[in-house]
Amino acid sequence: MSASTLAQHFLTGISLGGAYALIAIGYTMVYGILRLINFAHGDLFMMSGYLMIFAMASMPWFVAIPVVLAGTVLIGVVIEKAAYAPLRSAPRMSVMISAIGVSYLLQNLATYLYTAIPRAYPEIPVLKKILSFGDITTSLVTLITPVLTIVLVVLLIQLINHTKLGMAMRAVSKDTEASRLMGIKVNTTISMTFVIGSLLAGVGAVLYFTDRMTVYPYSGALPGLKCFVAAVLGGIGSIPGAVLGGFIIGICETFLVAFGYSMFSDAFTFLLLIVILLVRPTGLFGEAASDKV
């Protein structure tokens, strides 16, 4: 395999990894505050894809993208208010079951509304622009995805470390009851976490589906699970860890396909999950947590 071909596959891998990273951040942020694996997050990503199909049928892309991101955030907040907020004091298992139920609800709702037939994702002209660098040919979205991912992550880390909202998020993640006693609006802070996670999932959906061009009711299930693995690999609860995990899985998956092992690319992701749980259960950047007595 030539150097230019390797570079081409590497570019594709980091582009896919960037989209995975944006979705994985949603998993890791919700877990960091609620200790909840939001299994519906991948299906929210899928719904964002359908929103773009209908938005671009009636408006130009530069209007459709903000509308779709706002719609994705709205769905995420409604899910949090309807399915998770009423179970705030319930056992953790009840909340997890609710998350699985929301996941199946979104999949079946999409099947009922849009049928199971894959729909073509609309072409966003600026993102599909073809660029050539010597022997390497790539689309603009492939180059933009990792850059945009890193920019958004830097902004998110700044928000968490240097704003009142970020301070509230860190406090709630450490001790919910103490945060409430200190006057922090816990429910508002949790809702804002879902807003940020849903927004990043919407951005990830635009970048992911622009390259793959089709949306169907289960198109968020497998990417959602892979992004969950990325979050676990990096250390669930760690934003830099989720980003690194996303890039690792995206690059590995791309090279497995390039070398002719496409049938093993999905299996590799879950084998990686087993290995990381056996070797380092807290992930690459995770910290061992001690339960309070």
SVG drawing of the C-alpha trace seen along z (x, -y; Angstrom):
<svg xmlns="http://www.w3.org/2000/svg" viewBox="-46 -32 51 43">
<polyline fill="none" stroke="black" stroke-width="0.4" points="0.0,0.0 1.5,-3.3 2.1,-6.3 -0.6,-8.4 -3.1,-5.5 -2.2,-5.2 -2.6,-9.0 -6.0,-8.8 -7.2,-6.1 -5.7,-8.0 -7.7,-11.1 -10.9,-9.0 -10.1,-7.4 -9.7,-10.7 -12.8,-12.1 -14.9,-9.1 -13.2,-9.3 -14.1,-13.0 -17.8,-12.2 -17.6,-9.4 -15.8,-11.6 -18.6,-14.3 -21.2,-11.6 -19.1,-9.9 -18.8,-13.3 -22.6,-13.1 -22.3,-9.7 -19.4,-10.7 -21.0,-14.1 -24.3,-12.5 -22.5,-9.7 -20.2,-12.2 -23.2,-14.0 -26.0,-11.4 -24.0,-8.1 -26.3,-7.1 -25.5,-5.5 -27.9,-7.3 -28.5,-4.4 -30.9,-6.7 -28.1,-9.0 -27.3,-7.1 -30.9,-7.2 -31.0,-11.0 -28.2,-11.1 -30.3,-9.2 -33.3,-11.5 -31.0,-14.4 -30.3,-12.8 -34.0,-12.6 -34.5,-16.2 -31.9,-17.3 -33.7,-15.4 -36.9,-17.3 -35.3,-20.6 -33.3,-20.7 -36.4,-19.9 -37.8,-23.3 -34.8,-25.6 -31.2,-26.2 -28.4,-24.3 -27.1,-27.3 -30.6,-27.8 -31.3,-24.1 -28.2,-23.3 -29.0,-25.7 -32.7,-24.6 -31.7,-20.9 -29.2,-21.5 -32.0,-23.4 -34.4,-20.5 -31.9,-17.9 -31.3,-19.9 -35.1,-20.1 -35.6,-16.3 -32.7,-15.7 -34.2,-18.0 -37.7,-16.5 -36.2,-13.0 -34.4,-14.2 -37.6,-15.9 -40.0,-13.1 -37.9,-9.9 -35.1,-10.8 -36.1,-13.7 -39.1,-11.9 -36.7,-9.1 -34.1,-11.4 -34.4,-9.6 -35.2,-6.2 -32.6,-3.3 -30.0,-3.6 -31.2,-0.4 -34.7,-2.0 -33.1,-5.0 -31.0,-2.7 -34.1,-0.7 -35.9,-3.9 -32.9,-4.9 -33.2,-1.5 -37.0,-2.1 -36.4,-5.5 -33.9,-4.1 -36.5,-1.5 -39.2,-4.2 -37.2,-6.4 -36.2,-3.5 -39.9,-2.4 -41.2,-5.9 -38.8,-6.5 -39.9,-3.3 -43.5,-4.2 -43.0,-7.8 -40.5,-7.3 -40.6,-3.5 -37.6,-1.2 -36.5,-2.0 -33.2,-4.0 -33.6,-7.6 -31.0,-9.6 -29.2,-12.2 -29.3,-15.6 -26.0,-16.8 -24.5,-19.9 -22.5,-21.4 -19.9,-23.2 -19.1,-20.0 -18.9,-17.7 -16.5,-19.9 -13.6,-17.7 -10.0,-18.8 -6.8,-17.3 -3.3,-17.3 -1.0,-15.5 -2.2,-11.9 -4.6,-12.4 -8.3,-13.3 -10.7,-14.0 -13.9,-15.9 -13.9,-19.1 -16.0,-17.4 -13.2,-14.8 -10.8,-17.7 -13.2,-19.8 -14.4,-17.0 -11.3,-16.5 -10.5,-20.2 -14.1,-21.1 -14.1,-18.3 -10.9,-19.6 -12.2,-23.2 -15.5,-22.2 -13.8,-20.1 -11.4,-23.0 -14.5,-25.3 -16.3,-22.8 -13.3,-22.3 -13.1,-26.1 -16.8,-26.2 -16.5,-23.5 -13.4,-25.0 -14.0,-28.7 -17.8,-29.4 -20.4,-29.3 -22.3,-26.6 -19.1,-24.5 -18.5,-24.9 -22.1,-23.8 -21.6,-20.7 -18.4,-19.8 -20.1,-20.2 -23.2,-18.2 -20.9,-15.4 -19.2,-15.2 -22.1,-15.4 -25.7,-16.2 -27.1,-16.7 -24.3,-19.0 -24.7,-21.0 -28.4,-21.5 -27.7,-22.7 -25.2,-25.2 -27.9,-26.7 -27.0,-25.1 -30.1,-24.4 -29.4,-20.8 -32.2,-20.1 -31.2,-23.1 -27.6,-22.0 -28.6,-18.5 -30.8,-19.9 -27.9,-22.0 -25.7,-18.9 -28.3,-17.3 -28.4,-20.5 -24.6,-20.4 -24.5,-16.6 -27.5,-16.8 -25.9,-19.8 -22.7,-17.9 -24.6,-14.8 -26.4,-17.0 -23.1,-18.3 -21.7,-14.8 -24.8,-13.6 -24.3,-16.3 -20.6,-15.3 -21.3,-11.5 -24.3,-11.3 -22.7,-13.8 -20.1,-11.1 -22.5,-8.1 -25.5,-9.6 -28.3,-7.4 -30.4,-7.4 -32.7,-4.6 -34.3,-4.0 -31.5,-1.8 -28.6,-3.9 -27.9,-5.3 -27.8,-2.0 -24.4,-0.7 -22.6,-4.1 -24.1,-4.8 -22.7,-1.6 -19.3,-2.3 -19.3,-5.8 -20.2,-4.2 -17.1,-2.0 -15.1,-5.1 -16.2,-6.7 -15.4,-3.6 -12.0,-3.3 -11.0,-6.8 -12.4,-6.6 -16.1,-7.4 -16.6,-10.7 -13.5,-12.1 -14.0,-14.4 -10.5,-14.2 -10.7,-10.4 -13.9,-10.2 -12.3,-12.2 -9.2,-10.0 -11.4,-6.9 -13.4,-8.2 -10.3,-8.8 -8.8,-5.4 -11.9,-3.5 -12.4,-5.5 -8.9,-5.0 -8.8,-1.3 -12.1,-0.7 -11.0,-2.5 -7.8,-0.5 -9.5,2.8 -11.8,2.0 -8.9,0.8 -7.0,4.1 -10.0,6.2 -11.2,7.1 -14.5,5.1 -16.5,8.1 -14.4,7.8 -14.5,4.0 -17.6,4.0 -16.4,7.1 -13.0,5.4 -14.8,2.4 -16.5,4.7 -13.4,6.9 -11.6,3.7 -14.3,3.0 -13.7,6.4 -9.9,6.0 -10.1,2.5 -12.5,3.7 -10.2,6.6 -6.9,4.6 -7.9,1.1 -11.6,1.0 -11.4,-2.8 -10.2,-3.5 -7.2,-5.4 -8.0,-8.7 -10.5,-7.4 -9.9,-7.6 -10.7,-4.8 -13.8,-5.9 -14.5,-4.8 -18.0,-4.3 -19.2,-6.4 -20.3,-4.5"/>
</svg>
